[in-house]
Amino acid sequence: MNRSRELKMTIWSHKRNLLVGLMVFSALAATTSANTVEIAHVGYGSSSYLNIWGGCHSGLQVVGGVYMLEKTGGTGIGEMWPDGLIPSFCAELTQETSDEPQLYSVVPPESAPVPIAFLGGFMGPVKADFIRELWARYYDPAWAVGPETIEEKQRAEAFHAAIWEIIYESLPATPLGWDVKVDGTPGPLGFACINADRDLANEWLHSLTGEGPMADLMAFISCGYQDFIVEIPEPATIGLLVLGGMSLLARRRTIKRRA
């Protein structure tokens, strides 16, 4: 990375940190509560199964794609999301989700995931900005609301693999160094996967510059449960999620009746 790019990324990080600080100050000025959401993992959007190496796992079969969360409460910045469904991507592989409501803190992505024992620290601003750029360039809101096609499932899964690659691998000299086909970090850290569109994940990763468009993201973190990356919602997105949520909840009721 040349000095010009480092300077630009440093300036962007300072601007973003200032913006996040202002958001936090505004939220705390309006309420004395912390920045929290009460959420439960209730299902999936576009997704598929892949096998991963990373986060203490060796060949484990997991779901890659959109994790749908149901929010039932929030304080401070957490009130930016209305109660209901929130599409997300798991950012932390060492813990499980909860299908019962749990209290999460709302923080910028660079302050995730927790606990930090496995990674040795938070992902930090550079990795967080690469995820912001990945999301701005390639995330498709249709993955959260369906109907789900095979292509959408594969693309959402590849997107998730790219997120895990950014979080769990050491930063390469350039984005061309990312490769979800190979665990490239010595020791327990690193990430690799099979049974996913790995070429697509790598294509997206290699296109990142750290200077492209940036999505407005936050993280929901908990020391006891899996953490998630989410986007700050826009009104149009909220409307789509209401329709998608009706379909998801109807499927859950059907499954329960069959059980």
C-alpha positions, 0 to 999 in steps of 0.5 A: 500500500503506497503512502498516498493510499495510507493517507487517504484511508487514514483521513477517511477513518478519521472522518468516519470515526468523527461521524460515529462519535457524533451519532453516539453523542446525539443518541446519548443526548436524547436518552440516558440508555446505552446503545443496544438492540434486543434480537433473536436469530429467526431464519435465513434469507438467501443462503446455502451450506458451505464447509469452512476452516476458521474460527476453531473449525475444520471443515464444519458445515455452516450456513453462508448468506443472510441471517435474519434477525428479529428485533423486539427492542432497542435503545440509543443508536439501536432505535435506528432500526424499527422493531421487526426483521433485520438482514445481517451477516455473521461476523464471528465464528466461535459462538452460536446464534440464539433463537431467543431474544438477547441483548446486544450492543451496537458499535461500529464494525471496527469494534467487532467481533467479541470476545477478542480472545481468538482474533487477539483484538477487534477487526480494526478500521482497515478491515471494517472499511474493506467490508463497507466497500464490499457491501456497497459494491455487491450486497443485494437487498433482494437477498433478504426478501426473496423469492430466493433463486439458486443464483441469489443463494450462491451469491449471498453465500459467496458474499459471506465467505468474503466477509469471513475472509476479511475478518479472519485472515491477516491483512494481505499486502494488497487485496489480490492476496485474499483467497477463500480457497486457501488458509493463508495465515499461519497459526490458528487464524485464517479462513478457507472454504469449499462448496461455495462459489469461491471464484466469485468471492475472490473476484469481489475481494480482489476488486476492493481498493479501500477507497471505493464506495462505503456502506453505512454499517454497524455491528451487533455484538455480544460476548455470549452469542454470535455477532452480526454486521448490519446496514443502517436502514433506509425507508425503502429497505424497511418497506421491503423487509416488512413484506419479506418478514410476513413471508418468513414468519408464515414459513416459520408457522408452517414448519412449527405446525408440521413439527 
